[in-house]
């Protein structure tokens, strides 16, 4: 039998670096599935396509290599969309092979016919259909190249009859993904240096765009005597081995980072596209450097905006910077940060039978996890506790839906991380609400024998949503969850499972859980009323009034015990 288009397509994906493809087979996918089975690409059979897209996004984010998903026509490929938004917003190179009904039935509202171009336009950098067998290689190469060079999702639509057709000889199109060094012009660098050299109270605010530039950022902070705050996505790349670090700002950050940014005279914004304008200083001079020109000045007006890779730009900027001598501004914010850290680490429990807070659980996991562990957290309180209380040390990595803000991403992201890092410890910090959404893919961890470690923060509610409602002065509605014992559920699904509710049993339980050779789930009953407290300057009048109104309404509704419990759990 002559080579089919499906074979050619898979060969091209493999040549472009694809190691893994996540999906569910069926009808229009079958020919491509058999081609994958004959290739070196690993097929991961997920139970829901959304989980497959989250897994692919995590793998691509960690490795930087092209990762694939593949789905059947209509509903199958549609199920990927939430995870593809996650991948695209995180600039993760993912390719979706979205199979389609046969060409002769297109345009007639046929069963399972979907206009994928309309559907995927908002979450992709490329979306094209392979119209004829003669263009199969060229369009597959174009899709791979778009995903790798534009850093996002490429969607390649493949009708079933095209996949099954005999392939044609095409010119030897191949994927090229160069990595050019980009920096601002000498004139721009001179202008930036002129401002920095004459200024004293300078703060660096650094984001995920500083990946690979740790040493250059630290050297710049040393030259300028500048405290360095970082975004949540910049945590992994910047907080370790950095005496100038003053932590995160924003709602989930700390007071030191908050003050360092708002109190400065000059803010040097490096690879950061932080979205909340209220956390930018109104009177400071802002200098922004970013690899993406569309990011310049879109969150807050800036004095100078320059385009460049952070590492390459700082290498060229550093020789232009004079050594600053006055370290008072830096010392004040570093002192505040160290005090914040000491306060956070001082948390204890009142006794062996006491309840477990989400923060205490996270600190125990931080203590016993491997020094190079990978963490994936569900959106909401698990993400906050991870960002505040997991130390990365330059070897660990943390993953969460920080740009898309979706539920259910934790466990399937851990699945993708473990698939591409088989010898590394992978830990999922799961919320009970998000975890239940894609519960079926616990079976994928068993089927693929992926030894991820899942901890469920079981507070019996959509905790972050409840905080939002209380802050608005509302008595929470529709946030309660009636959960099973997830430890027993895990056992029934073929994993190691255990549940714990007493603080005195927690540390041994965590050590035992992490020591399991295969997939394991620890269900932890955590305090249901623990709040995410923003930096003290950010407890806005609206939030204070909102909590007061909530408390009054709760008392009137006979829920005074809830108010008391909230006070006990959150006031030292």
N, C-alpha and C positions, 0 to 999 in steps of 0.2 A: 504494500500500500504506500502511495506517495505521502510525503510529509504534509500534514494538515496545518492550517493557519493556527490552530490551537498550539501545536508544537512549536511553531516559529515564535509565537507570542511568548511562550514560557521560556524558550531559549534566550530571547531578548531580555526578559526580566532577570534571568539568572546572570547574564552577562553584565547587567547594570548593577549587580550587587545584591539582589534580593535573596535573602536566606530563608524567610518565613512568609507564609501566606495564611491568613486567618479567614475562616468562612464556614458556610454550610452548603453542601452540594445539592444538586437536584436539576432536573429538566435541562434548561439552557446552559447549565454549568458543567454538565457531565463530561463533555469532550475536553474541556480545559482541565477538569479535575484529573482525568486520566493522563493528560500531558504533564501535569505537576507530579503525579505519582511516578512517572518515568524520569523525572528530573532530580536535581540535588536540592531543590527547594522543599523545606518541611511544611507540610499541611497541618494546621492546628484546627481541629474540629470543635468549634465553640458551640454553645447551646443557643445563643442569641447573637445575631450579627452585631448589635450595638457593642457587646462585650468584645467582639473581634476587632472592631475599630478602635476601642480604647486600648486594647493590647498592642495593636500595630502602632498607635500614636506613641505609646510609652517606649516601645522598642526603638522606633525611629528617633525619638527625642534623646534617648540615652546614647545610641550608637552613631547617630548622624547618617546612617545608611538607609537606602530605600527599602521600605517594608510594604508588603502587599496585603490587600483584602480581596476577596472575590465572592460575588453573590449571584443568585439566580435573578431572573427577570422580575420586574414588578416589585412585590412586597419584600423579597429577599434583599435586594440591593437598597431599598428604601430604609431598611432597619439599620443600616450603617450610619445614617446621616448625623446623629448626635455625636458619635465618636469622631466623625470626620470634621465636624466643626471644632472639636477639641484639638485635633491634629493640626488643622489649618491655622488656628489662632496661636498655636505654639510653634509654628514654622517647622513642623515635623514632615519630612519627606515620605509621604504615603501615597501609594497608587491603589486605586480601586478598579478592579475589573468588573464592571457592571454588565452582566450579560443581558441580552435583549431578545425579544421574540423575533421570528424570522422576518426578513425585510419585506416580503410580499404582503404581510399583514399589518405593517406600520401605516398609521394614518387613518385607520378605520375604527378607532376606539375598541380595539381587540382586547380580549381577556388578558390582563396583566400588562397591557401596554402602558408605558410611562415615558413622558418626555423628560429624560434625565437632564438635559441641558437646563431646563427651567428649575428642576429640583436642586441640582448641585451647584448652581451658579454662585450662591452666597458662601460656599464653603470649599472652594477649589481655586487653584491657579490655572487649571487646564481641564476642559471637558469636551471631548470629541468622540464621534462614532467612527469605527472602522467600516466604511461604506462598501468597500470592495476588497477581495483578497489581495489585489495588487498593491494596496497601500498599507497592508497590515504591519510590516516591519517598520516602515517610516513613521506611522502614527504611534506605534508602541514606543519607539525611540523618542519621539517628540514628547510623549507623556512622561516618560522617565526623566528626560532632561529638564522638563518644566518643574517636576516635583523636587529635583535635586538642586537646581539653580535658583528657582524662585522660593524654595523652601516652603512647601505647602503640599496640598493634596492635588493629585492628578486623577481624573476620572476617565477611563477608557471604556467606551461603550462597545460591546462586541455582540452583534446579532448571532443567534445560534447557527444559522446556515453559513455565515461567514467563518465561524470557528471550525465548522466541519468541512469547509471547502479545501481543495488542494491549494497548497501555497504556491506562490509565483516567485520567480527569480526577481530580486530587487537589488538595486545598488547597495553596497555594504554600509548602510547607515549604522552609526554607533553612538552611544551616549558619551557626551563630553561634559564634565562638571568641574571646570577650573575654579580655583580659589585665589582670585587676585588680591593683592595688597592695596588697600584704599586708604588714603589719608587726606586731610585738608591741604589747601595750597600753603606755600610759605607765608603769603600775606595774611591768610586767616590765622595761622599759628602765631605769627608775630602779634597780631591784634589780641588774641587770647592771652598770650604771655604778658602783654603790656598791662592788661587789666589785673591779672593775677599777681604780678610783681609789685603793684602799688597798693594792693589790698591786704588787710589783716584778718578780719573775721570771715574766713572762707570755709565752706562746708562742701564736701563731695557727696553727691547722691548718686549711687551706682546701682545698675540693674543687671539683668541677665545678659545684656550685650557685652558685659565685661568678662564673659567666659573666656578662659585662656589668657587673661590679662591681669591676674592676681598681683604678680610682682610689680608690674608697671603702675597699677593703681596704688599699691602700698608705697612705692617710691615717690609718687606724686603727692600723696598725703604727707609723707615725711618732709618733702621739700617745702610744702606750703604750710606745715603745722596745722593741718586741717582735719577735723573729725570726719569720719566717713560713715554716713548712714547708707543702708541698702534696701532695695525692694525685697519683697518676699521671694521673687524668682531669682534674685541675685544672691540669696543666702548661701547656696552651696559653693559658689565660686569666690566669695569675698570675706566671709566672717572668720575663717581660720587663719592662724598665724598673722594676725592683723592688729597691732596695738592701737590703731587709729579707729577701729570699728566701734560705733555707738549703737548698733542694732537697727531694727526696722522702724519705719514710721508708718503712718496710716492707722486705721481703726484697730488693726490687729497687731500694731507695733508697740513700741515703748516710749516712755516720756523723753529719754535721752535723744533718740533719733528725731522725735517730733521737735524738740527744742533746737537741736543742732541745725535743722533745716530752716525753721521759721525765724531763728534769731540771727542768722548770718547776714553779712553785707554782700557777699558774692556766693552764689550757688553754682558749682561745677557739676553739671548733669551728664553722667557718662553711661551711655547704653541703657537708659531708663526711659520708659514710656508710661510711667505711673499715671493712672487715669483720673485721680481725684484732685481737682484743682484747689480745694480748700487746704491741702497740705503743702502747697507751694508758697514761698514768701511773696508778699505783695510789694515790698519796697526794695528788695535785693536785686542786684545785677545778676542775671541768669545767663550762663554760657552752656549751651547744649551741644554735645557731640554724639552722633548716632550714625550707624551704617545705613539706615533707611531715611532718605530725605523727607518722606511724608510724615515722619515723627517730629521733625523740627518745629517747635513752637505750636504744636497742636493741643497741648494740655494747658499751657500758660505762655504768655508772651515772653520772648527771650531777647536778650541784647545781641548776642552772637549765636548763630547756628552754623555748625560745621559738620560735614559728612565724612565719616571714616571709620575703619575698624578701630576699636578702642586700643588694643595693644599696639598696632602700628602707629596710631596717632600720638599716643603718649610717648612712644620711643622718640618721635620727632619733636614733641613738645618739651620733654624734660630738659634737654640742653639749653632751652630758652628761659627756663624758670630759675629765679634767684632763690637762694636758701633763706627762708624766713626764720626769724629768731624768736619772736614773741609767741610763746606757747600757751598763754593764759586761756584763750578761747578753747583750744583743744583740750587742755587739762580739765576745765570745768565740765565739759560734756562727757569726757571719758570717766571722770569721777562719778557723775550721775549714772552712767551706764553700769559701772561696776556695782554701785549701790542697788540698782534695779536687779542685777543678776543675783546678788546676795540675797535679796528679799525673795526672789522666785525660788531659789534653791533651799530656802529655809523651811519649806512646807513639811509638816509632819502629820502623823495621824494620832488621834487621841488614845487609841488602844487597839488590841487585836481584833475586837469585834466591831470596830467602827466602820462606817461606810467609806467607799472608795471614790475619790474625786477623779475626774478625767485628767486633771493635771498631774496628780500623784501617779496614776497609772502610766502616763507618758514618761514621766521621769524614771520610773522603774524600768521601763522598756529601754530607755536611753542608756541606762546603766549597764544592761546586760546584752544589748545587741552587739553584733560584730562591728569592728571598727570601720569596715567598708560596706556595711549594710545599705541596701536600697529600701527606701520607704515610699509607699504610695498611700495617700490619705483620701478619704471621702470628703466631699465639700461640706462645710459647716464646722462644728466644733473640733472634730478630729484634725482638720487642716490647721486650725488655729493652734491647738496644743502641739502639733508637730512642728510648726514654724517657730513657736516660742520655746519649746523644751527639748527638741532633738538637736544635739550637737553634731555637726557634720565633720569637723576636723580635717577637711580637705579630701577625705576618702569616701565618706557617705554621700548619698544623693537623696533628695526629697522631690516627690512628684505630687502635684495636686492640680485641680481644675481652677487655676487662679485667674485665667483670662476668660474662660467660658462659664465657669461657675455652675457646673452641672452636678447633679446627684449621681451616684452609682459608679463613679469612675475608679474608685480605689481598688477593689478586688480584681477587675479585669486588667487594670494597668499593672498590677503586681504580676498577673499571669504573663503579660508580655515581657516584663522585665526579667522574670525568671527564665522564660524561654530563651532569651538572648544572652543570659548570664547564668548558665546552669550550675556553676560552682560557687555562686555568691548567695549570701543570705538576703532574702527579699521579705519585707514585712509590710503587711497591709493594715492600716489603721482605719477601721470601718465604722461608720455610723450605722445604727440599727435600721434607720429608714433607707439610706442609700444601699446598704448591703442587701436588704430584702428585695430591692428592685430587680437585681440581676442574680438572684440566689441560685438559679439553675446552673450558672457557670461554675459553681463549686464542683459540679460533676466534670467539667473540663479539666480542672486541676487534677482530679483523680485519673481521668482517662489519659491525660498527657503525663502523669506522674511528675507533676511540678511541685516541689516541696515548699511552696509559699507558706508563710506564717501569718494568719489572719487573727487580729484581735477585734472583737466587736464591743464598741462603747455602747452598752445597752442601758439607755436612760428612759426607754419606753415612750419616746416622743421625738418629734422633729424639733430638736432643741434650738437650733439657730432661728428657725421660724418663730418659735415661741418667744424668744428674746425680742425679735422684731415687733411682735404684736404687743408685748408688755411695754416696750419703750414708746410705743404709740399710745399708751394708756388703755389698751384693750385687754379684756379678759380673753386668754387664748382659746381659739376654737379650731377643731379639726387637726390638732397636732398630736393627739395621743395615739400611741401604737400598742396594739395587743400582740406582743411578741411570744413566739415559742421559746423554749430553751435552745438557743442556737448551738450550744455544745452538744446536746443530744441529736439535733438535726444533722450536725456534722458527722457524728458517728453513724447515723443511718445512711449517709451518703458515701461512706467509705473513708472518711478522714479521721485523724485523731481529734477528739473533741473533749472539752472540759469547761465547766462554769465555776465562777468564783464571785463571792459578794462581800467577803470580810477582808479588811485591810491586812490582818495578820497572816492570811493565807496567800496574799498576792505575790510576794516576791518568789516564793518557791514555785508557784504556779507558772509565773513568767519564765523562770529558768527551765522548768520541765517542758513547757510549750516550745521554747526556742530550740531545745535540744532534740526535738523529734526529727527523725530522718526523712519523713515525707511531709505532705501537706498537713497542716494542723490548725485548729481553730480554738481560740480561747475566748469564751463569752464572759464579759465582766460587767456586773451590775454596777453602774456608776451613779453618783449623786444626780438626781434629775433636775435640781434647781440651780446648778452651778452656772453662773453667767460668764460671758466673755466680756471682760472689763477693758474698755479702751484706755489709752493713756490719760492720766488724770486731767490734763488741760482740755481733753476732748469730751468730758462728760457735759454735753451741751445742756443749756437750760431746757430745751425741748425734751431731751431724754430724761432729765430729772423730773420734770413735770409729768412726763408720760408714765414713769414708774410710780409716781405718787398717785396719779389718777387710777392706774391699774390696781394699786394696793387698796384704794378706797372701794373701787368697784368689786374687787375680789371679796372684800369683807362683806359688802352688801349682798353678794351672791352666796354667802356661806362658805367662802374658801379662805377664811382667815388662817387656817393651818398651812396653806400653800404660801401665804405671805411670810409667815413665821419661818417656814423651812427655807425660803429663799434668803431671808436675812441671816439665818444661822450659817448657811453654806457659803455666803459671800462676804460677810463682815468678819475680819479677823478678831 
